[in-house]
Amino acid sequence: EAQVTQNPRYLITVTGKKLTVTCSQNMNHEYMSWYRQDPGLGLRQIYYSMNVEVTDKGDVPEGYKVSRKEKRNFPLILESPSPNQTSLYFCASSSLRRINQQGKNIQYFGAGTRLSVL
Amino acid sequence: AQSVTQPDIHITVSEGASLELRCNYSYGATPYLFWYVQSPGQGLQLLLKYFSGDTLVQGIKGFEAEFKRSQSSFNLRKPSVHWSDAAEYFCAVVFNFGNEKLTFGTGTRLTIIP
């Protein structure tokens, strides 16, 4: 089954304690992305990756890091979390191949990680 | 600036009534357009998409959307809603085909009353 898997689903932590949210996809997608969802703001892109070892900032990258050492994994790292990073986080992936017009540009989302930073 | 607007924060409709959720975007060309649904505690599920061609697109769960270039709109419709349609709905747009970024509207929360 095609899946984007995020872990953990729920996380409560304290200010300054480094954490990593993992994201893995089994669809061999080139593109992966992290979004955060906040009430009244919709989803905003944090970082994205077009392929292995290729990452770039989205709209709200401050306080976050990512890496893409393998095609299937795209972890989100918070080196020193702060309360303003309390949010619902989504990982997404999509194919960049132009062969399948139906599948191109469709992003598949994980179930989300609800993070609370105290 | 490129933006997506969903003017209705919250809509309440009766079960069996018709539904229209509005979405407008600000962009000089035709972007890729999507509607996603988020049920409580769940991730986002794609309802439908528009890339090109026929401006009326059909999606899953009986939803459809119509792209109107002149109005820069992509409104979502359903002729008869079911209680299970209660959820939050997001319009999303890809403006930049280079980075594939989805720009989301702020969402419309749909409540269904019996």
Chai-1 contact restraints between the chains, C-beta under 6 A:
chainA,res_idxA,chainB,res_idxB,connection_type,confidence,min_distance_angstrom,max_distance_angstrom,comment,restraint_id
A,Y31,B,E100,contact,1.0,0.0,6.0,A-B,restraint_1
A,G40,B,T106,contact,1.0,0.0,6.0,A-B,restraint_2
A,G42,B,F104,contact,1.0,0.0,6.0,A-B,restraint_3
A,G42,B,G105,contact,1.0,0.0,6.0,A-B,restraint_4
A,G42,B,T106,contact,1.0,0.0,6.0,A-B,restraint_5
A,G42,B,G107,contact,1.0,0.0,6.0,A-B,restraint_6
A,L43,B,F104,contact,1.0,0.0,6.0,A-B,restraint_7
A,Q45,B,K101,contact,1.0,0.0,6.0,A-B,restraint_8
A,N105,B,Y32,contact,1.0,0.0,6.0,A-B,restraint_9
A,N105,B,V94,contact,1.0,0.0,6.0,A-B,restraint_10
A,F109,B,G43,contact,1.0,0.0,6.0,A-B,restraint_11
A,F109,B,L44,contact,1.0,0.0,6.0,A-B,restraint_12
A,G110,B,G43,contact,1.0,0.0,6.0,A-B,restraint_13
A,A111,B,G43,contact,1.0,0.0,6.0,A-B,restraint_14
A,G112,B,G43,contact,1.0,0.0,6.0,A-B,restraint_15
